[in-house]
Amino acid sequence: MSQTVALYFVASPLQYLAARRIAERHEAGTRQVLIWYKRGVTPIVRESEWSAAAYMPWPRWEPMPGRFGRLKRLRANIHDVAQLVGPCDEIHIHSAVFDTEAINYFLRGLPRLCGAREIHARILPDGIISVRRYPLSLGKRVIQYFRKLRRLVAPELDYWCFSGDRIGSDAPFCDRIYVLPGLPHEYPPEKVVVLPPLIDSVPPGANSTNGEKRALVIGQPLVGAGLMKTGDRNAVDAEIRSWLASEGITQVFYKPHPKDPGQEMRQSGYFPLNLNEPLEIWMAHTPLDAVVGVRSSALLFARQIYGPQTRVRAFGWDRIIFKSEAEKQNMKTAFEACGVELG
């Protein structure tokens, strides 16, 4: 049994991929325990890759029956996770945020139950949310101290109050902040660790069995959602096809948008994807030469998942009908910050 345990709390496919990368590259040799607390993550979890893995009900949304159900759920979660972690000397808790009672109580409760002498908090990347800081307001800091009062009836629920950034990047318990390559951030540089791309790069020509280059087109309703006129949408479709041809791409996958039954952007020759897993996971095990679209957030995920060998490009921004100039500038800043090419 390892004397150090790496514990991961994840709530999205991106966080799961980051946790898996950290386990491979930065926590090798430790006991690896995965906890997911959003049921949508369940289908992508491969429990065999972890020393232990389990779903954890979120106390606010899934309290235990009866009076004080939320309090009972908080206590049950800590004891259940402590059993998975087991006796150890050191625990590294990974989470995207620590200003939440469902995660924060583990910082002090878990070492007591597992006999650990050291505890370190390490922050998982959370996509575009990670590009800026979110300072705790005075009101939220006051709430922290009210949460601390639970220890009067449940000693293991001892909230660790802190100030600064709400995810915990400034807190004394945080010693490491993982960020994705190419994504800007405002974290203390001495704590930052840049992760490698979330999927391994492949040699040129290895993306398919016959050596053809391949790409993914991210579909979304444009005319139907009032984002473009029909003529502009047709022009963008032509731009995408022309660009794919200029890049020598001959295999093109198409991901339909769930709110676009007509599949506006699908063109002849595109192979539609009917996935039984989240798109992020499909991308994580499918090397591509390019991912293209218009203004879908999936382009942001693609840029964070793939390395520089994969082009990620957004087309038609001069044709999009934005609600306001401010919306356009905010979205442009986000896309450019993630390294998405704007066409």
C-alpha positions in Angstrom: 0.0 0.0 0.0 1.4 3.4 -1.1 2.1 5.8 1.8 1.0 8.6 -0.5 -2.5 8.8 -2.0 -3.6 11.0 -4.9 -7.3 11.7 -4.7 -9.2 13.3 -7.6 -12.7 14.9 -7.5 -14.0 15.4 -11.0 -17.2 16.8 -12.5 -16.6 16.9 -16.3 -15.0 14.9 -19.1 -12.2 17.6 -19.3 -11.4 17.3 -15.6 -11.4 13.5 -15.9 -8.9 13.6 -18.8 -6.7 16.1 -16.8 -6.8 13.8 -13.8 -5.8 10.8 -15.9 -2.9 12.8 -17.3 -1.8 13.9 -13.8 -2.0 10.4 -12.6 0.3 9.2 -15.4 2.8 12.0 -15.4 2.9 13.6 -11.9 1.5 11.1 -9.4 3.0 7.9 -10.7 3.8 5.4 -7.9 1.0 6.7 -5.6 -2.3 5.1 -4.8 -4.8 6.7 -7.3 -8.4 7.2 -6.1 -11.0 8.8 -8.4 -14.2 10.3 -7.2 -16.8 11.7 -9.6 -19.8 13.7 -8.5 -21.7 14.4 -11.7 -23.6 11.4 -13.0 -22.9 12.5 -16.6 -19.3 11.5 -16.0 -20.2 7.9 -15.1 -20.1 6.5 -18.7 -16.5 7.7 -19.3 -15.0 6.3 -16.1 -12.7 3.3 -16.6 -12.5 2.0 -13.1 -9.7 -0.5 -14.0 -7.3 2.5 -14.5 -7.6 3.5 -10.8 -6.7 2.0 -7.5 -10.2 2.8 -6.4 -13.1 4.7 -8.0 -16.6 5.6 -6.9 -19.5 8.1 -7.5 -20.1 10.6 -4.7 -23.6 12.1 -4.3 -23.5 15.9 -4.1 -24.9 16.9 -0.7 -27.0 19.8 -1.8 -28.7 17.9 -4.7 -28.7 14.4 -3.2 -29.1 14.7 0.6 -29.8 11.7 2.7 -33.4 11.0 3.8 -34.8 12.6 6.8 -33.9 15.7 8.8 -30.5 17.2 8.4 -30.1 15.1 5.2 -27.4 17.4 3.8 -25.3 17.2 7.0 -25.6 13.4 7.0 -24.6 13.2 3.4 -21.5 15.4 4.1 -20.4 13.1 6.9 -21.2 9.9 4.9 -19.2 11.1 2.0 -16.1 11.8 4.1 -16.3 8.4 5.7 -16.9 6.6 2.4 -14.0 8.3 0.7 -11.7 7.7 3.7 -12.4 4.0 3.3 -11.4 4.1 -0.3 -8.2 6.1 0.5 -7.2 3.9 3.4 -4.4 4.5 5.9 -1.6 6.7 4.5 1.0 9.3 5.4 0.3 11.9 2.8 -2.8 12.9 0.7 -2.9 15.0 -2.5 -6.4 16.2 -3.1 -7.2 17.4 -6.6 -10.2 19.5 -7.4 -11.2 22.3 -9.7 -12.4 24.4 -6.8 -12.1 24.3 -3.0 -14.7 27.0 -2.0 -17.5 24.4 -1.7 -18.5 22.5 1.3 -18.7 19.2 -0.6 -15.0 19.3 -1.2 -13.5 21.6 1.4 -14.3 19.5 4.4 -12.1 16.8 3.1 -9.0 19.0 3.6 -9.2 18.5 7.4 -11.5 15.6 7.8 -9.7 13.1 5.6 -6.2 13.3 7.3 -7.8 12.6 10.7 -9.7 9.6 9.4 -6.8 8.2 7.4 -3.9 9.0 9.8 -2.2 11.2 7.2 0.4 13.6 8.5 0.4 15.8 5.3 -2.3 17.1 3.1 -1.8 19.1 -0.1 -4.5 20.6 -2.4 -3.9 20.7 -6.1 -6.2 22.4 -8.6 -7.5 20.8 -11.7 -7.9 22.8 -14.9 -11.5 23.6 -15.7 -11.3 24.9 -19.3 -12.1 28.5 -20.1 -13.1 29.1 -16.5 -9.4 28.8 -15.6 -8.2 31.8 -17.6 -9.1 34.3 -14.8 -9.4 34.7 -11.0 -12.6 34.8 -9.1 -12.0 36.7 -5.8 -14.1 35.8 -2.8 -16.5 38.5 -1.8 -16.9 39.5 1.8 -20.3 37.7 1.9 -18.8 34.4 0.6 -16.0 34.7 3.2 -18.6 35.1 6.0 -20.4 32.0 4.7 -17.2 30.0 5.1 -17.2 30.7 8.9 -20.9 29.6 9.1 -19.9 26.3 7.5 -17.2 25.9 10.1 -19.9 25.8 12.8 -20.9 22.3 11.7 -17.9 20.9 13.6 -19.8 21.6 16.8 -22.0 18.6 16.0 -19.8 16.8 13.5 -16.1 17.1 14.4 -15.0 15.8 10.9 -16.7 18.8 9.2 -14.1 21.4 10.0 -14.2 23.9 7.1 -10.8 25.4 6.1 -11.5 29.1 5.7 -9.4 31.1 3.2 -9.3 34.3 1.2 -8.3 35.4 -2.3 -9.3 33.4 -5.3 -12.4 31.2 -4.7 -10.9 28.1 -6.3 -8.2 28.1 -3.6 -5.2 29.1 -5.7 -4.0 31.6 -3.0 -4.8 29.4 0.0 -1.9 28.0 2.1 -3.2 24.4 1.6 -2.7 24.7 -2.2 0.8 23.9 -3.4 0.2 23.2 -7.1 -2.1 24.5 -9.9 -2.3 22.5 -13.1 -3.0 24.5 -16.3 -3.5 23.4 -19.9 -0.8 24.2 -22.5 -1.3 27.5 -24.3 -4.1 28.7 -22.0 -3.5 32.0 -20.2 -4.0 32.3 -16.5 -3.6 34.6 -13.5 -2.3 32.2 -10.9 0.9 32.5 -8.8 3.7 31.3 -11.2 5.5 29.4 -8.4 2.5 27.1 -8.1 1.8 26.5 -11.8 2.5 23.2 -13.5 1.7 23.0 -17.3 0.2 19.7 -18.3 1.1 18.1 -21.6 -1.7 17.8 -24.2 -4.5 15.6 -22.9 -3.9 13.1 -25.7 -0.6 11.9 -27.1 0.6 13.3 -30.4 1.0 11.0 -33.3 3.4 11.0 -36.2 2.3 12.6 -39.5 0.2 10.3 -41.5 -0.7 8.1 -38.5 -4.2 9.4 -38.2 -5.8 6.7 -40.3 -5.0 3.3 -41.6 -4.5 4.5 -45.2 -2.5 7.6 -44.3 -5.2 10.1 -45.2 -5.5 13.3 -43.2 -8.8 13.7 -41.3 -10.8 16.4 -39.6 -13.9 17.0 -37.5 -16.5 19.6 -38.3 -18.5 20.8 -35.3 -22.1 21.4 -36.3 -24.4 23.9 -34.8 -27.7 25.7 -35.8 -26.8 29.0 -37.4 -29.8 30.1 -39.4 -32.1 28.3 -37.1 -30.6 30.0 -34.0 -30.6 33.5 -35.7 -26.8 33.6 -35.8 -26.5 33.9 -39.6 -28.5 34.5 -42.7 -28.9 31.6 -45.2 -26.5 33.1 -47.7 -23.8 33.7 -45.1 -24.2 30.2 -43.8 -23.7 28.8 -47.3 -20.6 31.0 -47.8 -19.1 29.7 -44.5 -19.8 26.1 -45.6 -17.9 26.8 -48.8 -15.0 28.4 -46.9 -14.7 25.3 -44.6 -14.7 22.9 -47.6 -12.1 25.0 -49.4 -9.9 25.2 -46.4 -10.1 21.4 -45.7 -9.2 20.7 -49.3 -6.2 23.2 -49.1 -5.0 21.3 -46.0 -5.1 18.0 -47.9 -7.8 16.6 -45.6 -10.0 13.9 -47.3 -11.7 12.2 -44.3 -14.2 14.5 -42.6 -16.3 13.6 -39.6 -19.4 15.7 -38.7 -20.7 16.1 -35.1 -24.4 17.1 -35.2 -25.6 19.5 -32.6 -28.5 18.1 -30.5 -30.6 21.2 -31.1 -30.0 21.1 -34.9 -32.1 18.2 -36.3 -31.6 19.5 -39.8 -27.8 19.4 -39.5 -27.4 22.8 -41.2 -23.6 22.5 -41.6 -23.4 18.9 -42.8 -22.2 18.6 -46.4 -22.0 15.7 -48.8 -19.0 13.5 -48.0 -19.1 14.3 -44.3 -19.3 11.2 -42.1 -21.9 11.9 -39.3 -20.9 10.8 -35.7 -23.5 9.0 -33.6 -21.6 8.8 -30.3 -22.5 6.9 -27.1 -19.9 8.9 -25.2 -19.2 12.6 -24.7 -17.5 14.3 -27.6 -14.5 15.2 -25.4 -13.8 11.6 -24.7 -14.2 10.6 -28.4 -11.6 13.3 -29.3 -9.3 12.1 -26.5 -8.9 8.7 -28.2 -9.2 9.9 -31.8 -6.2 11.7 -33.3 -7.2 14.4 -35.8 -5.4 16.8 -38.1 -8.0 19.5 -37.7 -11.1 20.5 -35.8 -13.3 23.2 -37.3 -16.6 25.0 -36.7 -18.0 28.4 -36.2 -18.5 29.5 -32.5 -19.2 26.2 -30.7 -17.6 25.8 -27.3 -16.5 22.3 -28.5 -13.7 24.2 -30.3 -12.4 25.4 -27.0 -12.3 21.9 -25.6 -10.6 20.6 -28.8 -7.8 23.2 -28.4 -7.3 22.2 -24.8 -7.3 18.4 -25.6 -5.1 18.3 -28.7 -1.5 19.3 -29.1 -0.1 21.8 -31.6 -0.1 19.2 -34.4 -3.9 19.6 -34.6 -5.3 22.8 -36.2 -8.4 24.2 -34.4 -10.1 26.9 -36.5 -13.4 28.9 -36.2 -14.9 30.2 -39.4 -17.3 32.9 -40.4 -16.9 35.4 -37.5 -17.3 38.3 -39.8 -20.7 36.9 -40.7 -22.1 36.0 -37.2 -24.9 38.1 -35.9 -24.0 38.8 -32.2 -26.4 40.2 -29.7 -24.0 43.0 -29.0 -20.4 44.2 -29.7 -19.6 43.3 -26.1 -20.7 39.7 -26.6 -18.5 39.5 -29.8 -15.5 40.9 -28.0 -15.9 38.6 -25.0 -16.2 35.5 -27.2 -13.3 36.6 -29.4 -11.1 37.1 -26.3 -12.1 33.6 -25.0 -11.4 31.9 -28.3 -8.1 33.7 -28.9 -7.0 33.0 -25.3 -7.5 29.3 -25.9 -5.5 29.4 -29.1 -8.4 28.8 -31.5 -7.6 30.3 -35.0 -10.3 32.7 -36.1 -11.1 32.7 -39.8 
